[in-house]
Amino acid sequence: MDITDKKFIRRLVYLCLFSLVIYMNVNQVAHAQTPDSVIVVTDRSSGAVAKFVEKLKVSLKNYRIKIIDSVDITAIADVIKYTNDRPFYITVGNNALQTLVAKKITTPILATFISESSYRTILNNHNRKNITAIFSDPDPDYQMKLIKSLYKKPVKVAVILSESTRKKQPLLQQLAKKNDLDIKIINYNSSDNIYKALNNISNADILLAIPDDNIYNHDSIRTIILTTYRHNQALIGFSSGMVKAGALATIAAELEDIADEISILISNYSKNGKLPAARYYRYFTVKINQHVARSFNVRNTDSLKQIIPSIAEQMITSLETQQAR
């Protein structure tokens, strides 16, 4: 064998090794996008969370699912340290997300049962591309569309914001203008008296509630509902529970719909390896307290059956357009 033959063989070996490396890298990238398991980290054991987890198990039946309590740091550490597969994490609640963010996990994380404001606060100092969310609160744009559909006339909408939600003011003003609504925003400090804030908006027709624990909490919600009722103001809530307690209406997502939405998100991630931007839930229904509606002489609630599906279709079209870009 002369030197020319040796060079040819060497080049052939290098070419084979190079091809093998390329194949291994491409194969690794292709499979790295497909989670082997789903790990659900929860931070509270309520009935709603338990039901949500059961819905997830049904929607994610093609994946191995492990449920961990966020207070069980040892269990989480063991999963991170000893799991050889590629897990996809779903957090349920604020504490669960905070726990995983602190662990600096590099595999994808989907936050649920968390408001938009809480999500932004937790990730304020973390530039993490592997984390996204489906917010638990309704899209304020569609809340305003709901108000417009309910009243079909010019109304003044009030919003109370604390230091936790004050950044929303420009967006809310923009959305009110977009939906032809007059808006009044009151700044509230946690040391203030809630009665003072409510009296400052007594001339508004509607109070639009934005998730904010400084304002809407277990101690204050009854006071807010009773005071707005005395002021002849309708309260647009941000959860089904608020509607049951005395709010006029809200847009809300059913647990089954959220679970199915999560399943679609993970499936898409498996195909393209990309997490969508954090967003509000895509599918929703309208919850109306009919007794309160009659009290405020809101008579056209049946028409929402036709109006709200069209709103949902507009939202889906908008999201698909954004994703296409």
Backbone bond lengths (Angstrom), bond angles and torsions (degrees), N, CA, C in turn:
res aa  C-N    CA-C-N  psi(-1)  N-CA   C-N-CA  omega(-1)  CA-C   N-CA-C  phi
1 M - - - 1.477 - - 1.523 108.45 -
2 D 1.325 117.37 121.16 1.456 119.98 -179.62 1.521 110.64 -85.45
3 I 1.334 114.05 178.67 1.465 119.25 -175.60 1.517 112.78 -65.39
4 T 1.326 116.53 -30.55 1.476 120.51 179.30 1.518 110.35 -65.05
5 D 1.344 116.53 -41.86 1.462 120.63 178.49 1.520 111.06 -64.48
6 K 1.338 117.43 -38.34 1.464 120.97 179.37 1.526 111.14 -64.15
7 K 1.346 115.91 -41.42 1.463 119.62 178.05 1.520 110.95 -63.43
8 F 1.330 115.96 -40.07 1.470 119.85 179.83 1.530 110.87 -63.16
9 I 1.358 115.50 -45.02 1.459 119.81 -179.49 1.527 110.28 -64.54
10 R 1.356 115.43 -40.82 1.465 118.97 -179.88 1.532 110.11 -62.38
11 R 1.332 116.01 -44.33 1.466 120.05 178.91 1.528 111.08 -63.34
12 L 1.328 115.10 -38.58 1.464 119.42 179.73 1.526 110.46 -64.77
13 V 1.326 116.08 -42.14 1.466 120.47 178.49 1.517 110.37 -63.62
14 Y 1.345 116.72 -44.78 1.461 120.69 178.43 1.523 111.40 -60.99
15 L 1.343 115.06 -41.16 1.460 119.21 179.57 1.519 111.18 -63.68
16 C 1.326 116.11 -41.13 1.470 120.48 178.99 1.526 111.06 -64.98
17 L 1.344 115.90 -43.34 1.460 120.12 179.19 1.518 110.86 -64.79
18 F 1.329 116.15 -41.88 1.475 120.59 178.96 1.519 110.45 -62.20
19 S 1.344 115.90 -43.89 1.466 120.44 179.20 1.525 111.21 -62.66
20 L 1.349 114.98 -37.94 1.463 119.52 179.48 1.519 111.20 -65.88
21 V 1.323 116.26 -42.57 1.467 120.93 178.63 1.518 110.57 -62.60
22 I 1.344 116.12 -45.48 1.473 120.13 178.71 1.518 110.11 -60.17
23 Y 1.326 116.75 -44.96 1.467 120.90 -179.97 1.522 111.36 -60.47
24 M 1.350 115.78 -44.18 1.464 119.87 -178.91 1.520 111.15 -64.56
25 N 1.340 116.61 -40.57 1.469 120.03 179.91 1.515 111.89 -66.94
26 V 1.343 115.62 -44.39 1.472 119.70 179.27 1.516 110.13 -63.93
27 N 1.336 115.89 -43.15 1.464 120.10 -179.68 1.521 111.38 -63.99
28 Q 1.352 115.48 -38.20 1.466 119.86 179.53 1.518 110.28 -65.96
29 V 1.354 117.14 -42.81 1.465 120.61 179.59 1.519 110.61 -63.53
30 A 1.350 115.60 -41.50 1.461 119.19 -177.64 1.517 111.61 -63.05
31 H 1.370 116.00 -38.55 1.455 118.76 -176.11 1.525 112.91 -89.21
32 A 1.347 116.16 -18.75 1.465 119.08 -177.86 1.521 111.32 -66.64
33 Q 1.329 115.69 -18.26 1.457 119.51 -178.00 1.523 111.99 -82.59
34 T 1.296 117.50 -15.60 1.457 120.21 -175.96 1.525 110.05 -98.66
35 P 1.332 117.99 110.93 1.470 120.00 179.41 1.521 111.05 -65.28
36 D 1.333 115.67 139.69 1.459 120.08 176.06 1.527 111.35 -85.07
37 S 1.326 115.97 -24.55 1.460 119.82 -178.35 1.522 109.41 -152.89
38 V 1.312 115.29 164.21 1.461 122.37 176.32 1.525 108.07 -120.70
39 I 1.316 116.21 124.37 1.458 121.31 179.29 1.517 108.68 -109.99
40 V 1.320 116.27 117.86 1.458 122.14 -178.46 1.527 108.47 -99.93
41 V 1.331 116.15 119.57 1.465 121.78 -179.82 1.522 107.82 -109.04
42 T 1.333 116.84 117.39 1.466 121.34 -176.78 1.528 110.16 -110.59
43 D 1.333 115.83 157.53 1.469 117.69 179.20 1.517 113.37 -123.29
44 R 1.291 117.33 5.71 1.456 118.09 174.22 1.528 109.20 -158.06
45 S 1.300 115.71 145.86 1.464 120.14 -177.17 1.521 109.99 -105.73
46 S 1.323 115.79 74.08 1.463 120.21 177.19 1.524 108.90 -102.37
47 G 1.319 115.45 169.66 1.456 119.90 178.73 1.518 111.95 -61.71
48 A 1.350 115.95 -40.33 1.465 120.17 -179.07 1.524 110.93 -64.56
49 V 1.340 116.34 -41.70 1.464 120.00 179.60 1.522 110.25 -65.04
50 A 1.325 116.75 -42.92 1.468 120.87 179.13 1.531 111.07 -60.38
51 K 1.335 116.55 -43.21 1.465 120.65 177.99 1.518 111.08 -64.58
52 F 1.340 115.41 -40.59 1.463 120.67 -179.87 1.525 110.63 -61.95
53 V 1.322 116.55 -44.40 1.466 120.97 179.61 1.522 110.37 -62.15
54 E 1.331 117.20 -39.79 1.466 120.39 178.45 1.529 110.87 -64.44
55 K 1.341 117.15 -39.85 1.467 120.95 177.04 1.525 110.35 -64.02
56 L 1.342 116.13 -38.86 1.465 120.56 178.57 1.523 110.75 -61.68
57 K 1.322 116.28 -42.27 1.463 120.50 -178.84 1.526 111.01 -59.64
58 V 1.330 115.43 -36.75 1.473 120.09 179.23 1.519 110.36 -71.33
59 S 1.344 116.82 -46.78 1.460 121.07 -176.82 1.523 112.09 -69.43
60 L 1.341 116.64 -29.13 1.466 121.29 -177.10 1.532 111.07 -108.65
61 K 1.301 116.35 36.88 1.463 120.88 -174.63 1.530 112.78 -64.63
62 N 1.340 117.42 -18.01 1.464 120.38 -179.85 1.532 112.53 -85.36
63 Y 1.329 117.06 -0.86 1.459 121.14 -179.87 1.528 110.56 -117.59
64 R 1.327 115.22 152.71 1.455 119.55 170.65 1.521 108.17 -77.19
65 I 1.327 117.36 128.11 1.462 121.75 -174.70 1.523 110.14 -117.43
66 K 1.319 115.13 134.19 1.457 121.43 175.90 1.526 108.11 -125.30
67 I 1.336 116.87 132.56 1.462 122.44 -179.13 1.527 108.78 -106.11
68 I 1.339 116.60 127.94 1.467 121.89 179.49 1.520 109.31 -130.99
69 D 1.323 116.78 138.67 1.460 121.80 173.56 1.524 108.90 -81.41
70 S 1.319 117.33 135.49 1.466 121.09 -175.38 1.527 112.91 -63.49
71 V 1.341 117.88 -21.22 1.466 119.61 178.65 1.532 111.36 -78.66
72 D 1.341 116.20 -14.10 1.462 120.43 179.86 1.535 108.79 -86.83
73 I 1.320 115.28 75.35 1.455 121.10 -176.19 1.529 111.58 -60.34
74 T 1.322 116.53 -36.29 1.469 120.72 -179.26 1.523 110.91 -61.94
75 A 1.328 115.92 -44.00 1.468 119.98 -179.82 1.520 110.50 -63.38
76 I 1.326 117.00 -42.05 1.459 120.72 179.29 1.526 110.25 -64.44
77 A 1.337 116.27 -44.02 1.464 120.57 179.53 1.525 110.87 -61.50
78 D 1.331 116.62 -39.69 1.465 120.79 179.43 1.521 111.35 -64.27
79 V 1.341 115.61 -41.08 1.465 119.75 179.29 1.525 109.73 -62.25
80 I 1.335 115.55 -45.58 1.464 120.01 -178.77 1.528 111.19 -64.12
81 K 1.322 116.30 -41.38 1.461 121.49 -173.40 1.515 113.63 -79.27
82 Y 1.338 116.61 -40.58 1.453 119.46 -169.81 1.533 114.53 -106.66
83 T 1.314 117.35 -8.06 1.465 118.55 -179.50 1.519 109.93 -78.06
84 N 1.316 117.31 121.38 1.454 121.69 -178.84 1.524 112.41 -92.72
85 D 1.312 116.72 -12.01 1.455 118.37 -178.79 1.528 110.02 -85.92
86 R 1.331 116.13 -169.69 1.458 121.85 -177.80 1.532 108.73 -111.43
87 P 1.323 117.55 90.96 1.470 119.29 -175.96 1.521 112.25 -79.47
88 F 1.304 115.11 154.35 1.467 123.35 171.33 1.524 105.40 -115.45
89 Y 1.338 117.06 120.32 1.459 120.99 -176.20 1.530 111.13 -91.91
90 I 1.322 115.09 138.09 1.465 121.75 170.45 1.521 106.99 -121.61
91 T 1.318 116.84 120.84 1.463 119.96 177.52 1.518 109.42 -99.32
92 V 1.319 115.53 142.42 1.464 121.97 179.63 1.529 107.34 -119.70
93 G 1.335 116.80 99.52 1.453 120.59 -179.88 1.525 113.22 105.56
94 N 1.328 115.31 166.73 1.469 122.34 -176.14 1.516 112.86 -65.00
95 N 1.340 117.21 -50.20 1.461 120.89 -174.98 1.526 111.96 -61.58
96 A 1.323 116.27 -36.60 1.466 120.02 179.99 1.524 110.36 -62.99
97 L 1.334 116.78 -43.36 1.462 119.81 178.99 1.527 110.79 -66.76
98 Q 1.330 117.09 -43.21 1.461 120.42 178.70 1.529 111.54 -58.20
99 T 1.329 115.82 -40.54 1.465 120.50 -179.62 1.522 111.52 -62.20
100 L 1.332 117.18 -45.58 1.464 120.12 -178.00 1.523 111.72 -72.71
101 V 1.332 117.08 -35.60 1.468 120.00 177.16 1.525 109.79 -61.01
102 A 1.333 116.24 -41.35 1.465 120.97 179.37 1.522 111.85 -64.92
103 K 1.346 117.10 -28.26 1.454 121.51 -179.14 1.538 112.65 -80.73
104 K 1.334 116.29 -7.74 1.468 122.07 178.13 1.530 112.18 55.32
105 I 1.316 114.61 46.05 1.466 120.95 179.30 1.527 109.56 -70.06
106 T 1.317 117.04 137.40 1.464 120.48 -177.18 1.523 112.85 -97.39
107 T 1.336 117.91 -16.50 1.462 120.54 177.30 1.530 109.09 -77.19
108 P 1.342 117.88 160.57 1.466 120.31 -172.29 1.527 114.18 -63.71
109 I 1.324 114.27 144.39 1.469 122.12 179.18 1.526 108.45 -129.72
110 L 1.326 115.85 130.20 1.463 122.06 174.14 1.519 108.29 -114.36
111 A 1.319 116.76 119.01 1.462 121.60 -179.70 1.521 109.87 -91.06
112 T 1.340 116.19 134.45 1.465 121.91 176.37 1.529 108.73 -133.93
113 F 1.329 115.63 171.19 1.473 121.62 -177.89 1.530 110.14 52.75
114 I 1.309 116.09 44.01 1.456 121.85 -178.64 1.526 108.38 -144.10
115 S 1.329 116.31 137.04 1.464 119.66 179.76 1.522 109.89 -77.29
116 E 1.311 115.10 161.62 1.468 120.22 179.62 1.522 111.14 -59.96
117 S 1.339 116.93 -41.58 1.466 121.00 -178.98 1.526 111.54 -65.14
118 S 1.330 116.94 -43.79 1.465 120.51 179.37 1.523 111.39 -64.26
119 Y 1.323 115.93 -40.07 1.467 121.00 179.12 1.526 110.38 -61.20
120 R 1.344 116.42 -47.37 1.472 120.43 -179.61 1.528 110.50 -63.73
121 T 1.320 116.88 -37.69 1.469 120.50 -179.57 1.523 111.10 -64.91
122 I 1.329 116.98 -45.30 1.463 120.91 -178.30 1.531 111.62 -64.65
123 L 1.340 116.16 -37.63 1.466 119.87 -177.65 1.525 112.56 -94.15
124 N 1.309 116.95 11.60 1.461 121.41 -175.26 1.520 112.82 -54.20
125 N 1.315 117.02 -41.69 1.463 121.26 -177.14 1.534 112.79 -107.07
126 H 1.330 115.68 18.58 1.460 119.13 -177.89 1.527 109.47 -128.09
127 N 1.313 116.19 117.47 1.460 120.66 175.65 1.521 108.35 -93.84
128 R 1.312 115.97 83.24 1.463 120.97 -172.31 1.533 109.98 -114.30
129 K 1.311 116.23 113.17 1.458 121.08 -179.70 1.525 112.12 -81.46
130 N 1.328 117.01 -9.69 1.465 119.49 -177.67 1.527 112.26 -94.11
131 I 1.341 117.45 10.12 1.466 121.25 -178.01 1.527 110.20 -121.38
132 T 1.307 115.89 135.59 1.458 121.18 173.53 1.525 108.47 -141.64
133 A 1.322 117.18 -177.69 1.474 120.07 -176.28 1.512 111.28 -155.52
134 I 1.318 114.25 153.69 1.466 122.58 163.51 1.527 104.83 -114.55
135 F 1.319 116.45 108.89 1.458 120.83 -172.76 1.528 111.20 -67.38
136 S 1.328 114.61 149.53 1.460 120.02 179.98 1.521 112.31 -84.14
137 D 1.329 117.39 -19.25 1.467 119.94 -179.55 1.525 110.11 -91.05
138 P 1.328 116.50 153.46 1.462 119.69 -178.61 1.519 112.25 -73.84
139 D 1.302 115.43 153.35 1.460 122.19 176.48 1.535 108.36 -62.17
140 P 1.340 119.17 121.57 1.473 120.28 -178.34 1.524 113.22 -60.55
141 D 1.313 117.69 -26.64 1.462 120.40 177.31 1.520 110.26 -63.03
142 Y 1.321 116.65 -42.88 1.460 120.18 -178.42 1.520 112.36 -79.76
143 Q 1.326 116.91 -22.27 1.456 119.68 170.41 1.539 109.60 -65.35
144 M 1.324 115.63 -41.18 1.466 118.89 178.57 1.519 111.53 -69.97
145 K 1.320 116.54 -34.80 1.472 119.61 174.22 1.529 110.00 -63.53
146 L 1.319 116.41 -36.35 1.455 120.94 177.11 1.525 110.42 -63.12
147 I 1.322 117.35 -45.07 1.470 121.76 178.43 1.525 110.06 -59.28
148 K 1.308 115.39 -46.66 1.476 120.20 -179.36 1.521 110.86 -61.74
149 S 1.332 116.91 -38.75 1.463 121.20 -179.84 1.528 111.63 -70.51
150 L 1.334 116.39 -34.84 1.457 120.65 -179.06 1.526 112.05 -70.21
151 Y 1.329 116.93 -41.56 1.467 119.81 -170.80 1.516 114.66 -98.52
152 K 1.324 117.69 -32.50 1.467 121.08 178.47 1.531 112.55 53.18
153 K 1.327 116.64 31.93 1.457 121.86 176.56 1.529 107.62 -158.27
154 P 1.327 117.91 162.22 1.467 119.83 179.27 1.532 111.03 -62.93
155 V 1.323 115.99 128.55 1.460 121.22 177.66 1.525 109.11 -136.19
156 K 1.348 114.88 155.48 1.459 120.43 177.30 1.525 108.42 -99.95
157 V 1.331 115.05 124.99 1.458 122.02 -177.96 1.523 109.24 -107.76
158 A 1.329 116.64 129.15 1.463 121.53 177.12 1.522 109.88 -105.70
159 V 1.321 115.39 145.83 1.462 122.18 176.08 1.527 108.22 -135.80
160 I 1.323 116.81 133.60 1.458 122.06 176.43 1.523 108.58 -105.79
161 L 1.330 116.22 126.68 1.457 121.23 -178.62 1.519 110.23 -124.04
162 S 1.328 116.10 139.12 1.465 121.08 175.02 1.529 108.54 -104.50
163 E 1.326 116.27 -173.63 1.461 119.60 179.65 1.530 111.96 -62.06
164 S 1.329 117.11 -22.22 1.470 120.80 -179.57 1.522 112.69 -76.71
165 T 1.322 116.63 -26.91 1.463 120.64 -174.35 1.528 113.56 -121.10
166 R 1.322 117.35 6.40 1.468 121.01 -174.69 1.526 113.34 -61.40
167 K 1.328 115.96 -27.20 1.463 119.26 -179.81 1.519 112.45 -65.36
168 K 1.336 116.70 -15.45 1.457 120.35 -179.25 1.531 113.00 -77.74
169 Q 1.326 117.93 -11.81 1.464 120.65 -172.87 1.535 113.52 -54.91
170 P 1.341 120.45 -50.75 1.477 118.98 179.90 1.521 112.78 -59.32
171 L 1.335 117.06 -40.74 1.464 120.03 179.81 1.518 110.94 -64.62
172 L 1.335 117.33 -44.43 1.463 120.82 -179.36 1.522 111.07 -62.91
173 Q 1.317 117.18 -39.54 1.466 120.76 178.10 1.526 110.48 -65.32
174 Q 1.312 115.91 -39.33 1.460 120.50 178.40 1.528 111.11 -65.47
175 L 1.334 116.61 -43.21 1.464 120.90 -178.96 1.523 111.76 -68.46
176 A 1.337 116.63 -36.38 1.463 119.92 177.70 1.522 110.47 -63.26
177 K 1.320 115.61 -43.24 1.466 119.77 178.45 1.527 110.75 -63.62
178 K 1.306 116.08 -41.53 1.460 121.83 178.90 1.525 111.51 -59.76
179 N 1.334 116.56 -36.46 1.465 121.10 -177.27 1.523 113.30 -99.57
180 D 1.337 116.63 14.81 1.476 122.45 176.66 1.523 112.33 58.26
181 L 1.344 116.07 43.12 1.454 121.33 178.44 1.529 109.68 -117.74
182 D 1.321 115.47 141.92 1.459 121.04 174.70 1.532 107.84 -85.49
183 I 1.318 117.64 129.64 1.463 120.44 -174.91 1.520 111.38 -123.44
184 K 1.330 115.56 141.15 1.455 122.65 175.60 1.519 107.48 -126.71
185 I 1.334 116.13 123.72 1.465 120.70 -177.22 1.524 110.06 -113.18
186 I 1.333 114.64 129.34 1.467 121.65 179.56 1.528 108.55 -112.26
187 N 1.320 116.14 129.73 1.460 121.10 175.34 1.522 109.81 -86.48
188 Y 1.318 114.62 131.98 1.465 121.71 -175.51 1.522 110.03 -124.16
189 N 1.310 116.68 133.57 1.464 121.79 174.62 1.526 108.85 -102.48
190 S 1.315 115.85 146.99 1.461 119.87 -176.33 1.524 112.65 -61.27
191 S 1.328 116.74 -19.48 1.469 120.34 178.19 1.525 112.03 -87.26
192 D 1.339 117.28 -7.96 1.467 121.73 -178.77 1.525 111.21 -74.20
193 N 1.328 114.83 164.30 1.457 122.28 173.25 1.521 107.87 -89.37
194 I 1.321 117.36 128.01 1.456 120.46 -177.26 1.522 111.98 -62.50
195 Y 1.335 116.62 -29.59 1.464 119.52 178.43 1.529 111.07 -61.12
196 K 1.325 115.89 -38.29 1.465 120.18 -179.79 1.521 110.97 -62.16
197 A 1.316 115.64 -44.99 1.466 119.99 178.85 1.524 111.07 -63.14
198 L 1.331 116.95 -41.63 1.463 120.69 -179.42 1.525 111.48 -67.70
199 N 1.321 117.17 -35.95 1.468 120.63 177.68 1.527 111.23 -67.99
200 N 1.335 116.58 -30.54 1.465 120.56 179.86 1.522 112.62 -71.53
201 I 1.310 117.27 -14.39 1.471 120.08 178.59 1.525 111.16 -117.00
202 S 1.317 117.12 19.60 1.468 120.57 -174.39 1.527 112.84 -64.20
203 N 1.343 117.68 -19.08 1.465 119.65 -179.72 1.528 112.59 -89.84
204 A 1.318 117.48 0.95 1.466 120.60 177.80 1.520 110.11 -83.23
205 D 1.323 116.03 153.64 1.465 120.76 178.82 1.527 111.81 -81.16
206 I 1.328 115.46 -31.99 1.465 120.84 -172.22 1.523 109.64 -139.83
207 L 1.318 115.69 141.47 1.463 121.24 169.34 1.529 107.19 -106.93
208 L 1.325 115.63 117.35 1.460 121.24 176.68 1.523 107.87 -93.27
209 A 1.321 116.75 114.37 1.459 121.68 -177.27 1.526 110.33 -84.61
210 I 1.333 114.96 129.37 1.461 122.40 175.39 1.527 107.35 -110.28
211 P 1.336 119.34 132.01 1.467 120.49 -178.99 1.522 112.14 -51.35
212 D 1.311 115.94 119.75 1.466 121.89 -177.68 1.526 107.20 -163.39
213 D 1.309 117.15 108.52 1.464 120.95 -176.96 1.521 112.72 -64.36
214 N 1.319 117.64 -21.50 1.466 120.25 177.21 1.526 111.51 -68.52
215 I 1.324 116.61 -24.48 1.464 121.92 -176.27 1.522 111.24 -111.06
216 Y 1.322 116.38 -54.49 1.467 121.49 -175.51 1.528 109.44 -103.46
217 N 1.316 115.11 99.91 1.452 120.82 -179.55 1.530 109.79 -140.77
218 H 1.301 115.98 179.84 1.465 121.20 -175.68 1.526 112.20 -58.35
219 D 1.334 117.55 -33.91 1.467 121.54 -176.69 1.522 113.40 -80.73
220 S 1.337 116.75 -25.76 1.466 119.60 -171.42 1.520 115.35 -106.33
221 I 1.332 117.86 -20.75 1.460 119.38 -169.11 1.523 112.99 -61.68
222 R 1.330 117.45 -39.17 1.459 119.57 179.64 1.532 110.35 -64.92
223 T 1.330 116.32 -42.10 1.465 120.86 177.75 1.515 111.27 -60.36
224 I 1.317 116.68 -42.75 1.468 121.26 -179.17 1.525 110.78 -64.69
225 I 1.326 116.95 -44.27 1.465 120.09 -179.23 1.531 110.89 -64.00
226 L 1.321 117.56 -45.79 1.469 121.28 -178.45 1.529 111.11 -66.88
227 T 1.324 117.25 -40.77 1.471 120.64 -178.30 1.521 111.39 -67.35
228 T 1.320 117.21 -45.21 1.465 119.35 178.59 1.526 110.69 -64.21
229 Y 1.315 116.77 -34.22 1.467 119.86 178.56 1.530 110.45 -65.60
230 R 1.332 115.55 -41.49 1.483 119.49 177.20 1.514 111.66 -65.82
231 H 1.328 116.88 -31.57 1.469 121.34 177.70 1.528 111.87 -80.72
232 N 1.321 116.59 2.94 1.462 122.13 -177.08 1.527 111.20 60.81
233 Q 1.324 114.94 37.63 1.460 121.56 178.40 1.523 110.00 -109.35
234 A 1.307 115.04 138.19 1.462 119.20 173.78 1.526 108.52 -85.93
235 L 1.312 116.22 142.91 1.455 121.97 177.58 1.525 108.98 -107.04
236 I 1.320 116.53 121.75 1.464 121.50 173.02 1.513 106.56 -95.95
237 G 1.335 116.81 112.26 1.456 121.17 -174.03 1.515 112.85 -85.84
238 F 1.334 115.14 -173.97 1.466 119.47 177.89 1.525 111.94 -125.70
239 S 1.353 116.18 15.00 1.468 119.71 177.14 1.520 109.47 -156.25
240 S 1.311 115.30 159.86 1.464 120.43 176.75 1.520 110.75 -62.41
241 G 1.344 117.01 -35.58 1.454 121.10 179.49 1.518 112.48 -61.28
242 M 1.333 117.52 -37.02 1.460 120.29 178.36 1.525 110.90 -66.86
243 V 1.319 116.49 -36.34 1.471 119.95 178.57 1.522 109.72 -66.32
244 K 1.305 117.20 -41.91 1.471 120.65 177.26 1.525 110.95 -62.44
245 A 1.342 115.84 -34.02 1.467 120.36 -177.36 1.519 113.09 -78.36
246 G 1.350 117.86 -16.18 1.457 119.24 177.91 1.507 116.26 139.36
247 A 1.327 118.65 1.31 1.464 120.22 173.42 1.526 108.49 -72.81
248 L 1.327 116.16 154.97 1.464 120.14 -178.09 1.526 111.42 -69.41
249 A 1.328 117.15 -49.71 1.461 119.69 -173.50 1.518 111.07 -163.76
250 T 1.309 115.40 168.85 1.460 122.56 171.84 1.514 108.84 -163.57
251 I 1.319 115.07 165.91 1.459 121.74 168.28 1.520 106.32 -99.38
252 A 1.315 117.40 130.46 1.468 120.70 -176.84 1.518 110.00 -141.60
253 A 1.319 114.68 155.79 1.460 120.61 177.69 1.521 109.43 -105.48
254 E 1.318 116.53 139.77 1.456 121.27 174.66 1.534 109.07 -77.35
255 L 1.325 116.69 150.80 1.465 120.53 -178.44 1.531 111.81 -59.64
256 E 1.333 116.20 -38.11 1.462 119.81 179.21 1.532 110.65 -61.78
257 D 1.349 115.89 -41.00 1.467 119.99 -178.13 1.528 110.97 -66.83
258 I 1.337 116.40 -40.00 1.468 119.67 178.86 1.526 109.89 -65.46
259 A 1.331 116.80 -42.78 1.465 120.76 178.96 1.526 111.04 -61.23
260 D 1.327 116.54 -42.24 1.470 120.07 178.71 1.527 110.86 -66.75
261 E 1.322 115.95 -37.86 1.468 120.20 178.69 1.529 110.56 -63.21
262 I 1.324 115.89 -39.29 1.468 121.00 177.65 1.533 110.23 -64.22
263 S 1.322 116.34 -41.66 1.460 121.01 179.24 1.523 110.61 -60.37
264 I 1.331 116.72 -42.99 1.466 121.14 178.89 1.530 110.42 -65.04
265 L 1.327 116.38 -41.15 1.466 121.04 -179.77 1.534 110.68 -60.88
266 I 1.347 116.46 -46.15 1.469 119.98 -179.19 1.527 110.43 -66.94
267 S 1.320 116.18 -37.82 1.464 120.04 178.42 1.527 110.90 -62.64
268 N 1.332 116.55 -43.65 1.468 120.74 178.04 1.524 111.02 -64.42
269 Y 1.340 115.73 -38.85 1.462 119.30 177.56 1.527 111.00 -62.14
270 S 1.330 116.07 -37.88 1.465 120.32 179.00 1.520 111.42 -62.90
271 K 1.338 116.04 -29.66 1.465 120.18 -177.00 1.521 112.73 -84.73
272 N 1.352 116.14 -40.46 1.471 117.39 -173.18 1.527 114.87 -118.44
273 G 1.334 116.86 -5.57 1.452 119.65 178.01 1.511 114.83 70.23
274 K 1.337 117.35 16.18 1.459 121.07 -177.16 1.526 110.96 -118.89
275 L 1.323 116.10 136.87 1.460 121.15 172.94 1.519 109.00 -93.37
276 P 1.327 118.46 135.99 1.469 119.49 176.30 1.522 110.34 -71.14
277 A 1.314 116.42 162.12 1.466 120.47 175.88 1.522 109.38 -64.50
278 A 1.323 116.18 151.13 1.473 120.49 177.04 1.519 109.21 -57.45
279 R 1.322 116.79 139.40 1.466 119.87 -173.95 1.521 110.83 -154.84
280 Y 1.325 113.91 171.84 1.461 120.43 173.65 1.528 108.41 -79.29
281 Y 1.337 116.20 161.30 1.457 118.89 -179.27 1.531 110.36 -63.81
282 R 1.321 114.38 148.24 1.461 121.28 -172.52 1.525 112.58 -87.03
283 Y 1.321 117.64 -34.49 1.467 121.26 -176.05 1.527 109.01 -111.50
284 F 1.333 116.12 135.05 1.461 118.71 -175.43 1.524 111.11 -152.32
285 T 1.309 114.86 165.94 1.462 122.17 173.69 1.524 107.47 -127.88
286 V 1.325 115.77 168.18 1.463 121.06 178.34 1.517 109.25 -102.92
287 K 1.319 115.84 129.05 1.456 121.76 176.30 1.529 108.11 -106.63
288 I 1.322 116.53 126.38 1.467 121.02 -178.27 1.525 109.32 -129.68
289 N 1.322 115.39 133.58 1.460 121.23 172.40 1.531 106.42 -87.72
290 Q 1.327 116.25 102.16 1.472 120.44 -173.13 1.526 111.68 -64.00
291 H 1.329 117.72 -33.76 1.473 120.22 178.20 1.525 110.17 -62.98
292 V 1.326 116.75 -45.49 1.460 120.99 178.68 1.528 110.27 -66.16
293 A 1.327 117.11 -38.45 1.470 121.07 179.07 1.522 110.55 -60.03
294 R 1.327 117.13 -42.18 1.467 120.07 178.25 1.533 110.60 -66.40
295 S 1.335 117.02 -37.34 1.465 121.10 -179.80 1.523 111.61 -62.80
296 F 1.337 116.08 -35.48 1.464 120.42 -179.89 1.524 112.42 -96.48
297 N 1.313 115.36 10.67 1.454 121.74 176.87 1.527 111.87 58.85
298 V 1.327 115.51 36.24 1.467 120.42 174.57 1.526 106.34 -92.35
299 R 1.326 115.27 104.83 1.459 120.16 -168.65 1.523 114.52 -102.45
300 N 1.309 118.51 -14.48 1.460 119.49 -169.91 1.529 112.97 -99.78
301 T 1.329 117.47 33.67 1.466 119.92 -177.54 1.523 112.53 -66.36
302 D 1.331 117.64 -27.76 1.466 119.31 179.43 1.523 111.75 -63.59
303 S 1.334 116.19 -30.91 1.460 119.46 -178.42 1.521 111.80 -66.38
304 L 1.339 117.47 -17.61 1.457 120.58 179.89 1.524 111.22 -65.63
305 K 1.324 116.74 -22.51 1.453 119.82 178.67 1.526 110.40 -61.34
306 Q 1.332 116.44 -31.81 1.453 119.76 177.83 1.538 111.26 -90.72
307 I 1.326 116.81 -33.72 1.459 120.75 -174.34 1.518 112.17 -74.66
308 I 1.321 117.22 -46.35 1.457 120.74 -173.64 1.527 113.31 -65.53
309 P 1.349 120.66 -41.58 1.468 117.99 175.72 1.524 112.59 -56.86
310 S 1.341 117.09 -37.59 1.459 119.12 178.97 1.526 110.69 -67.10
311 I 1.339 116.96 -34.82 1.459 121.01 175.76 1.524 109.56 -63.29
312 A 1.336 115.92 -44.65 1.464 120.21 179.62 1.526 110.97 -61.01
313 E 1.335 115.89 -41.22 1.459 119.76 179.44 1.525 110.94 -64.54
314 Q 1.346 116.62 -39.08 1.465 120.39 177.57 1.525 110.27 -61.26
315 M 1.339 116.19 -42.08 1.453 120.28 -178.14 1.522 110.74 -65.61
316 I 1.328 117.25 -44.07 1.461 121.08 -179.72 1.527 109.92 -62.98
317 T 1.332 116.81 -43.03 1.464 120.50 178.30 1.516 111.31 -61.16
318 S 1.334 115.78 -41.99 1.465 120.79 178.97 1.523 111.07 -62.51
319 L 1.333 117.51 -43.54 1.459 121.72 179.97 1.522 111.19 -64.82
320 E 1.325 115.95 -41.80 1.463 119.66 -179.60 1.514 110.30 -65.01
321 T 1.338 116.92 -36.99 1.461 121.10 177.92 1.531 111.00 -64.91
322 Q 1.336 116.21 -42.49 1.465 120.68 178.48 1.523 111.14 -63.28
323 Q 1.351 116.59 -41.27 1.456 120.08 -179.12 1.518 111.43 -67.34
324 A 1.355 115.71 -34.09 1.473 119.85 179.74 1.519 112.12 -65.30
325 R 1.338 115.73 -29.35 1.466 120.24 179.01 1.519 111.23 -71.57
